[in-house]
Amino acid sequence: MRFGKNISREWSFAKNGTEHRVVVHGRRVANDGGLVRQWCLAGYGICLKSIWDV
C-alpha cells in the first residue's frame, strides 16, 4: 500500500548497513494514515510508514 505524497513503487530498506530496494505492487493508494493502518490490520497487505507514525 502506498501512502501520502511519496507513492513510489520502490521501497528502501537497510539490513546490516546495506541498502536494499524492493519494487512493490498494489491497488490501493491513500493519503489517510489511519485508513492505511485499518487496511493492514484487515489483511489487505503491508505498508511503509514513517518512524513518526510508528
mmCIF file of the N, C-alpha and C atoms, coordinates in Angstrom:
data_MODEL
# 
_entry.id   MODEL 
# 
loop_
_atom_site.group_PDB 
_atom_site.id 
_atom_site.type_symbol 
_atom_site.label_atom_id 
_atom_site.label_alt_id 
_atom_site.label_comp_id 
_atom_site.label_asym_id 
_atom_site.label_entity_id 
_atom_site.label_seq_id 
_atom_site.pdbx_PDB_ins_code 
_atom_site.Cartn_x 
_atom_site.Cartn_y 
_atom_site.Cartn_z 
_atom_site.occupancy 
_atom_site.B_iso_or_equiv 
_atom_site.pdbx_formal_charge 
_atom_site.auth_seq_id 
_atom_site.auth_comp_id 
_atom_site.auth_asym_id 
_atom_site.auth_atom_id 
_atom_site.pdbx_PDB_model_num 
ATOM 1   N N  . MET A 1 1  ? 0.837  -1.175 0.000  1.00 0.00 ? 1  MET A N  1 
ATOM 2   C CA . MET A 1 1  ? 0.000  0.000  0.000  1.00 0.00 ? 1  MET A CA 1 
ATOM 3   C C  . MET A 1 1  ? 0.879  1.234  0.000  1.00 0.00 ? 1  MET A C  1 
ATOM 4   N N  . ARG A 1 2  ? 0.489  2.192  -0.733 1.00 0.00 ? 2  ARG A N  1 
ATOM 5   C CA . ARG A 1 2  ? 1.274  3.415  -0.812 1.00 0.00 ? 2  ARG A CA 1 
ATOM 6   C C  . ARG A 1 2  ? 0.513  4.538  -0.147 1.00 0.00 ? 2  ARG A C  1 
ATOM 7   N N  . PHE A 1 3  ? 1.241  5.453  0.475  1.00 0.00 ? 3  PHE A N  1 
ATOM 8   C CA . PHE A 1 3  ? 0.610  6.468  1.303  1.00 0.00 ? 3  PHE A CA 1 
ATOM 9   C C  . PHE A 1 3  ? 1.214  7.834  1.028  1.00 0.00 ? 3  PHE A C  1 
ATOM 10  N N  . GLY A 1 4  ? 0.362  8.860  1.033  1.00 0.00 ? 4  GLY A N  1 
ATOM 11  C CA . GLY A 1 4  ? 0.821  10.244 1.026  1.00 0.00 ? 4  GLY A CA 1 
ATOM 12  C C  . GLY A 1 4  ? 1.378  10.716 -0.308 1.00 0.00 ? 4  GLY A C  1 
ATOM 13  N N  . LYS A 1 5  ? 2.272  11.706 -0.226 1.00 0.00 ? 5  LYS A N  1 
ATOM 14  C CA . LYS A 1 5  ? 2.839  12.321 -1.424 1.00 0.00 ? 5  LYS A CA 1 
ATOM 15  C C  . LYS A 1 5  ? 3.815  11.403 -2.139 1.00 0.00 ? 5  LYS A C  1 
ATOM 16  N N  . ASN A 1 6  ? 4.560  10.612 -1.378 1.00 0.00 ? 6  ASN A N  1 
ATOM 17  C CA . ASN A 1 6  ? 5.545  9.717  -1.978 1.00 0.00 ? 6  ASN A CA 1 
ATOM 18  C C  . ASN A 1 6  ? 4.883  8.380  -2.267 1.00 0.00 ? 6  ASN A C  1 
ATOM 19  N N  . ILE A 1 7  ? 4.376  8.232  -3.467 1.00 0.00 ? 7  ILE A N  1 
ATOM 20  C CA . ILE A 1 7  ? 3.700  6.979  -3.815 1.00 0.00 ? 7  ILE A CA 1 
ATOM 21  C C  . ILE A 1 7  ? 4.595  6.142  -4.727 1.00 0.00 ? 7  ILE A C  1 
ATOM 22  N N  . SER A 1 8  ? 5.884  6.187  -4.425 1.00 0.00 ? 8  SER A N  1 
ATOM 23  C CA . SER A 1 8  ? 6.854  5.438  -5.198 1.00 0.00 ? 8  SER A CA 1 
ATOM 24  C C  . SER A 1 8  ? 6.559  3.949  -5.117 1.00 0.00 ? 8  SER A C  1 
ATOM 25  N N  . ARG A 1 9  ? 6.845  3.262  -6.175 1.00 0.00 ? 9  ARG A N  1 
ATOM 26  C CA . ARG A 1 9  ? 6.686  1.812  -6.190 1.00 0.00 ? 9  ARG A CA 1 
ATOM 27  C C  . ARG A 1 9  ? 7.963  1.117  -5.724 1.00 0.00 ? 9  ARG A C  1 
ATOM 28  N N  . GLU A 1 10 ? 8.950  1.897  -5.320 1.00 0.00 ? 10 GLU A N  1 
ATOM 29  C CA . GLU A 1 10 ? 10.202 1.317  -4.849 1.00 0.00 ? 10 GLU A CA 1 
ATOM 30  C C  . GLU A 1 10 ? 10.425 1.717  -3.392 1.00 0.00 ? 10 GLU A C  1 
ATOM 31  N N  . TRP A 1 11 ? 10.534 0.731  -2.519 1.00 0.00 ? 11 TRP A N  1 
ATOM 32  C CA . TRP A 1 11 ? 10.767 0.975  -1.099 1.00 0.00 ? 11 TRP A CA 1 
ATOM 33  C C  . TRP A 1 11 ? 12.203 0.627  -0.768 1.00 0.00 ? 11 TRP A C  1 
ATOM 34  N N  . SER A 1 12 ? 12.824 1.421  0.098  1.00 0.00 ? 12 SER A N  1 
ATOM 35  C CA . SER A 1 12 ? 14.207 1.189  0.509  1.00 0.00 ? 12 SER A CA 1 
ATOM 36  C C  . SER A 1 12 ? 14.243 0.654  1.934  1.00 0.00 ? 12 SER A C  1 
ATOM 37  N N  . PHE A 1 13 ? 15.096 -0.328 2.158  1.00 0.00 ? 13 PHE A N  1 
ATOM 38  C CA . PHE A 1 13 ? 15.300 -0.915 3.475  1.00 0.00 ? 13 PHE A CA 1 
ATOM 39  C C  . PHE A 1 13 ? 16.796 -1.052 3.704  1.00 0.00 ? 13 PHE A C  1 
ATOM 40  N N  . ALA A 1 14 ? 17.201 -1.008 4.965  1.00 0.00 ? 14 ALA A N  1 
ATOM 41  C CA . ALA A 1 14 ? 18.604 -1.237 5.311  1.00 0.00 ? 14 ALA A CA 1 
ATOM 42  C C  . ALA A 1 14 ? 18.698 -2.487 6.164  1.00 0.00 ? 14 ALA A C  1 
ATOM 43  N N  . LYS A 1 15 ? 19.647 -3.354 5.819  1.00 0.00 ? 15 LYS A N  1 
ATOM 44  C CA . LYS A 1 15 ? 19.890 -4.566 6.589  1.00 0.00 ? 15 LYS A CA 1 
ATOM 45  C C  . LYS A 1 15 ? 21.400 -4.715 6.741  1.00 0.00 ? 15 LYS A C  1 
ATOM 46  N N  . ASN A 1 16 ? 21.839 -4.744 7.976  1.00 0.00 ? 16 ASN A N  1 
ATOM 47  C CA . ASN A 1 16 ? 23.273 -4.845 8.271  1.00 0.00 ? 16 ASN A CA 1 
ATOM 48  C C  . ASN A 1 16 ? 24.079 -3.775 7.546  1.00 0.00 ? 16 ASN A C  1 
ATOM 49  N N  . GLY A 1 17 ? 23.524 -2.561 7.472  1.00 0.00 ? 17 GLY A N  1 
ATOM 50  C CA . GLY A 1 17 ? 24.217 -1.443 6.848  1.00 0.00 ? 17 GLY A CA 1 
ATOM 51  C C  . GLY A 1 17 ? 24.169 -1.417 5.334  1.00 0.00 ? 17 GLY A C  1 
ATOM 52  N N  . THR A 1 18 ? 23.510 -2.378 4.729  1.00 0.00 ? 18 THR A N  1 
ATOM 53  C CA . THR A 1 18 ? 23.391 -2.427 3.277  1.00 0.00 ? 18 THR A CA 1 
ATOM 54  C C  . THR A 1 18 ? 21.972 -2.068 2.871  1.00 0.00 ? 18 THR A C  1 
ATOM 55  N N  . GLU A 1 19 ? 21.862 -1.153 1.913  1.00 0.00 ? 19 GLU A N  1 
ATOM 56  C CA . GLU A 1 19 ? 20.542 -0.728 1.465  1.00 0.00 ? 19 GLU A CA 1 
ATOM 57  C C  . GLU A 1 19 ? 20.007 -1.700 0.420  1.00 0.00 ? 19 GLU A C  1 
ATOM 58  N N  . HIS A 1 20 ? 18.747 -2.032 0.568  1.00 0.00 ? 20 HIS A N  1 
ATOM 59  C CA . HIS A 1 20 ? 18.054 -2.898 -0.380 1.00 0.00 ? 20 HIS A CA 1 
ATOM 60  C C  . HIS A 1 20 ? 16.826 -2.154 -0.888 1.00 0.00 ? 20 HIS A C  1 
ATOM 61  N N  . ARG A 1 21 ? 16.530 -2.316 -2.152 1.00 0.00 ? 21 ARG A N  1 
ATOM 62  C CA . ARG A 1 21 ? 15.340 -1.698 -2.747 1.00 0.00 ? 21 ARG A CA 1 
ATOM 63  C C  . ARG A 1 21 ? 14.409 -2.799 -3.230 1.00 0.00 ? 21 ARG A C  1 
ATOM 64  N N  . VAL A 1 22 ? 13.132 -2.606 -2.927 1.00 0.00 ? 22 VAL A N  1 
ATOM 65  C CA . VAL A 1 22 ? 12.118 -3.585 -3.308 1.00 0.00 ? 22 VAL A CA 1 
ATOM 66  C C  . VAL A 1 22 ? 11.034 -2.869 -4.102 1.00 0.00 ? 22 VAL A C  1 
ATOM 67  N N  . VAL A 1 23 ? 10.688 -3.402 -5.252 1.00 0.00 ? 23 VAL A N  1 
ATOM 68  C CA . VAL A 1 23 ? 9.596  -2.842 -6.046 1.00 0.00 ? 23 VAL A CA 1 
ATOM 69  C C  . VAL A 1 23 ? 8.301  -3.471 -5.541 1.00 0.00 ? 23 VAL A C  1 
ATOM 70  N N  . VAL A 1 24 ? 7.352  -2.626 -5.180 1.00 0.00 ? 24 VAL A N  1 
ATOM 71  C CA . VAL A 1 24 ? 6.081  -3.108 -4.647 1.00 0.00 ? 24 VAL A CA 1 
ATOM 72  C C  . VAL A 1 24 ? 4.967  -2.857 -5.653 1.00 0.00 ? 24 VAL A C  1 
ATOM 73  N N  . HIS A 1 25 ? 3.940  -3.665 -5.551 1.00 0.00 ? 25 HIS A N  1 
ATOM 74  C CA . HIS A 1 25 ? 2.773  -3.535 -6.432 1.00 0.00 ? 25 HIS A CA 1 
ATOM 75  C C  . HIS A 1 25 ? 1.533  -3.541 -5.557 1.00 0.00 ? 25 HIS A C  1 
ATOM 76  N N  . GLY A 1 26 ? 0.596  -2.709 -5.883 1.00 0.00 ? 26 GLY A N  1 
ATOM 77  C CA . GLY A 1 26 ? -0.636 -2.686 -5.113 1.00 0.00 ? 26 GLY A CA 1 
ATOM 78  C C  . GLY A 1 26 ? -1.728 -1.930 -5.835 1.00 0.00 ? 26 GLY A C  1 
ATOM 79  N N  . ARG A 1 27 ? -2.923 -2.088 -5.329 1.00 0.00 ? 27 ARG A N  1 
ATOM 80  C CA . ARG A 1 27 ? -4.070 -1.422 -5.943 1.00 0.00 ? 27 ARG A CA 1 
ATOM 81  C C  . ARG A 1 27 ? -4.612 -0.312 -5.075 1.00 0.00 ? 27 ARG A C  1 
ATOM 82  N N  . ARG A 1 28 ? -4.001 -0.072 -3.931 1.00 0.00 ? 28 ARG A N  1 
ATOM 83  C CA . ARG A 1 28 ? -4.520 0.927  -3.015 1.00 0.00 ? 28 ARG A CA 1 
ATOM 84  C C  . ARG A 1 28 ? -3.516 2.058  -2.824 1.00 0.00 ? 28 ARG A C  1 
ATOM 85  N N  . VAL A 1 29 ? -4.014 3.284  -2.858 1.00 0.00 ? 29 VAL A N  1 
ATOM 86  C CA . VAL A 1 29 ? -3.231 4.475  -2.552 1.00 0.00 ? 29 VAL A CA 1 
ATOM 87  C C  . VAL A 1 29 ? -4.106 5.341  -1.671 1.00 0.00 ? 29 VAL A C  1 
ATOM 88  N N  . ALA A 1 30 ? -3.545 5.869  -0.576 1.00 0.00 ? 30 ALA A N  1 
ATOM 89  C CA . ALA A 1 30 ? -4.343 6.706  0.326  1.00 0.00 ? 30 ALA A CA 1 
ATOM 90  C C  . ALA A 1 30 ? -3.490 7.817  0.902  1.00 0.00 ? 30 ALA A C  1 
ATOM 91  N N  . ASN A 1 31 ? -4.130 8.902  1.286  1.00 0.00 ? 31 ASN A N  1 
ATOM 92  C CA . ASN A 1 31 ? -3.434 9.974  1.986  1.00 0.00 ? 31 ASN A CA 1 
ATOM 93  C C  . ASN A 1 31 ? -3.942 10.077 3.420  1.00 0.00 ? 31 ASN A C  1 
ATOM 94  N N  . ASP A 1 32 ? -4.468 8.998  3.952  1.00 0.00 ? 32 ASP A N  1 
ATOM 95  C CA . ASP A 1 32 ? -5.001 8.926  5.310  1.00 0.00 ? 32 ASP A CA 1 
ATOM 96  C C  . ASP A 1 32 ? -4.313 7.769  6.039  1.00 0.00 ? 32 ASP A C  1 
ATOM 97  N N  . GLY A 1 33 ? -3.390 8.107  6.939  1.00 0.00 ? 33 GLY A N  1 
ATOM 98  C CA . GLY A 1 33 ? -2.618 7.088  7.646  1.00 0.00 ? 33 GLY A CA 1 
ATOM 99  C C  . GLY A 1 33 ? -3.470 6.125  8.446  1.00 0.00 ? 33 GLY A C  1 
ATOM 100 N N  . GLY A 1 34 ? -4.561 6.620  9.021  1.00 0.00 ? 34 GLY A N  1 
ATOM 101 C CA . GLY A 1 34 ? -5.461 5.764  9.786  1.00 0.00 ? 34 GLY A CA 1 
ATOM 102 C C  . GLY A 1 34 ? -6.123 4.721  8.912  1.00 0.00 ? 34 GLY A C  1 
ATOM 103 N N  . LEU A 1 35 ? -6.502 5.121  7.716  1.00 0.00 ? 35 LEU A N  1 
ATOM 104 C CA . LEU A 1 35 ? -7.119 4.191  6.774  1.00 0.00 ? 35 LEU A CA 1 
ATOM 105 C C  . LEU A 1 35 ? -6.114 3.128  6.339  1.00 0.00 ? 35 LEU A C  1 
ATOM 106 N N  . VAL A 1 36 ? -4.890 3.549  6.063  1.00 0.00 ? 36 VAL A N  1 
ATOM 107 C CA . VAL A 1 36 ? -3.856 2.591  5.668  1.00 0.00 ? 36 VAL A CA 1 
ATOM 108 C C  . VAL A 1 36 ? -3.630 1.581  6.783  1.00 0.00 ? 36 VAL A C  1 
ATOM 109 N N  . ARG A 1 37 ? -3.621 2.042  8.016  1.00 0.00 ? 37 ARG A N  1 
ATOM 110 C CA . ARG A 1 37 ? -3.470 1.137  9.172  1.00 0.00 ? 37 ARG A CA 1 
ATOM 111 C C  . ARG A 1 37 ? -4.613 0.125  9.212  1.00 0.00 ? 37 ARG A C  1 
ATOM 112 N N  . GLN A 1 38 ? -5.838 0.591  8.997  1.00 0.00 ? 38 GLN A N  1 
ATOM 113 C CA . GLN A 1 38 ? -7.005 -0.302 9.001  1.00 0.00 ? 38 GLN A CA 1 
ATOM 114 C C  . GLN A 1 38 ? -6.880 -1.358 7.901  1.00 0.00 ? 38 GLN A C  1 
ATOM 115 N N  . TRP A 1 39 ? -6.438 -0.934 6.722  1.00 0.00 ? 39 TRP A N  1 
ATOM 116 C CA . TRP A 1 39 ? -6.256 -1.882 5.625  1.00 0.00 ? 39 TRP A CA 1 
ATOM 117 C C  . TRP A 1 39 ? -5.263 -2.969 6.011  1.00 0.00 ? 39 TRP A C  1 
ATOM 118 N N  . CYS A 1 40 ? -4.156 -2.571 6.615  1.00 0.00 ? 40 CYS A N  1 
ATOM 119 C CA . CYS A 1 40 ? -3.129 -3.545 7.004  1.00 0.00 ? 40 CYS A CA 1 
ATOM 120 C C  . CYS A 1 40 ? -3.666 -4.509 8.050  1.00 0.00 ? 40 CYS A C  1 
ATOM 121 N N  . LEU A 1 41 ? -4.349 -3.986 9.060  1.00 0.00 ? 41 LEU A N  1 
ATOM 122 C CA . LEU A 1 41 ? -4.897 -4.838 10.105 1.00 0.00 ? 41 LEU A CA 1 
ATOM 123 C C  . LEU A 1 41 ? -5.977 -5.779 9.574  1.00 0.00 ? 41 LEU A C  1 
ATOM 124 N N  . ALA A 1 42 ? -6.645 -5.351 8.498  1.00 0.00 ? 42 ALA A N  1 
ATOM 125 C CA . ALA A 1 42 ? -7.676 -6.188 7.883  1.00 0.00 ? 42 ALA A CA 1 
ATOM 126 C C  . ALA A 1 42 ? -7.080 -7.242 6.950  1.00 0.00 ? 42 ALA A C  1 
ATOM 127 N N  . GLY A 1 43 ? -5.755 -7.213 6.774  1.00 0.00 ? 43 GLY A N  1 
ATOM 128 C CA . GLY A 1 43 ? -5.106 -8.223 5.954  1.00 0.00 ? 43 GLY A CA 1 
ATOM 129 C C  . GLY A 1 43 ? -4.967 -7.882 4.488  1.00 0.00 ? 43 GLY A C  1 
ATOM 130 N N  . TYR A 1 44 ? -5.118 -6.607 4.131  1.00 0.00 ? 44 TYR A N  1 
ATOM 131 C CA . TYR A 1 44 ? -5.015 -6.234 2.725  1.00 0.00 ? 44 TYR A CA 1 
ATOM 132 C C  . TYR A 1 44 ? -3.572 -6.129 2.231  1.00 0.00 ? 44 TYR A C  1 
ATOM 133 N N  . GLY A 1 45 ? -2.610 -6.140 3.130  1.00 0.00 ? 45 GLY A N  1 
ATOM 134 C CA . GLY A 1 45 ? -1.214 -6.044 2.703  1.00 0.00 ? 45 GLY A CA 1 
ATOM 135 C C  . GLY A 1 45 ? -0.350 -5.414 3.765  1.00 0.00 ? 45 GLY A C  1 
ATOM 136 N N  . ILE A 1 46 ? 0.793  -4.906 3.330  1.00 0.00 ? 46 ILE A N  1 
ATOM 137 C CA . ILE A 1 46 ? 1.714  -4.229 4.234  1.00 0.00 ? 46 ILE A CA 1 
ATOM 138 C C  . ILE A 1 46 ? 1.831  -2.779 3.804  1.00 0.00 ? 46 ILE A C  1 
ATOM 139 N N  . CYS A 1 47 ? 2.357  -1.944 4.686  1.00 0.00 ? 47 CYS A N  1 
ATOM 140 C CA . CYS A 1 47 ? 2.546  -0.540 4.336  1.00 0.00 ? 47 CYS A CA 1 
ATOM 141 C C  . CYS A 1 47 ? 3.912  -0.088 4.831  1.00 0.00 ? 47 CYS A C  1 
ATOM 142 N N  . LEU A 1 48 ? 4.383  0.986  4.261  1.00 0.00 ? 48 LEU A N  1 
ATOM 143 C CA . LEU A 1 48 ? 5.631  1.613  4.662  1.00 0.00 ? 48 LEU A CA 1 
ATOM 144 C C  . LEU A 1 48 ? 5.257  2.946  5.278  1.00 0.00 ? 48 LEU A C  1 
ATOM 145 N N  . LYS A 1 49 ? 5.565  3.104  6.573  1.00 0.00 ? 49 LYS A N  1 
ATOM 146 C CA . LYS A 1 49 ? 5.187  4.329  7.284  1.00 0.00 ? 49 LYS A CA 1 
ATOM 147 C C  . LYS A 1 49 ? 6.430  4.959  7.897  1.00 0.00 ? 49 LYS A C  1 
ATOM 148 N N  . SER A 1 50 ? 6.353  6.248  8.167  1.00 0.00 ? 50 SER A N  1 
ATOM 149 C CA . SER A 1 50 ? 7.489  6.946  8.765  1.00 0.00 ? 50 SER A CA 1 
ATOM 150 C C  . SER A 1 50 ? 7.653  6.553  10.228 1.00 0.00 ? 50 SER A C  1 
ATOM 151 N N  . ILE A 1 51 ? 8.819  6.775  10.765 1.00 0.00 ? 51 ILE A N  1 
ATOM 152 C CA . ILE A 1 51 ? 9.087  6.467  12.174 1.00 0.00 ? 51 ILE A CA 1 
ATOM 153 C C  . ILE A 1 51 ? 8.155  7.270  13.088 1.00 0.00 ? 51 ILE A C  1 
ATOM 154 N N  . TRP A 1 52 ? 7.737  8.432  12.656 1.00 0.00 ? 52 TRP A N  1 
ATOM 155 C CA . TRP A 1 52 ? 6.842  9.277  13.456 1.00 0.00 ? 52 TRP A CA 1 
ATOM 156 C C  . TRP A 1 52 ? 5.476  8.612  13.619 1.00 0.00 ? 52 TRP A C  1 
ATOM 157 N N  . ASP A 1 53 ? 5.027  7.898  12.621 1.00 0.00 ? 53 ASP A N  1 
ATOM 158 C CA . ASP A 1 53 ? 3.739  7.220  12.693 1.00 0.00 ? 53 ASP A CA 1 
ATOM 159 C C  . ASP A 1 53 ? 3.816  5.975  13.573 1.00 0.00 ? 53 ASP A C  1 
ATOM 160 N N  . VAL A 1 54 ? 4.967  5.350  13.585 1.00 0.00 ? 54 VAL A N  1 
ATOM 161 C CA . VAL A 1 54 ? 5.128  4.112  14.348 1.00 0.00 ? 54 VAL A CA 1 
ATOM 162 C C  . VAL A 1 54 ? 5.338  4.451  15.801 1.00 0.00 ? 54 VAL A C  1 
# 
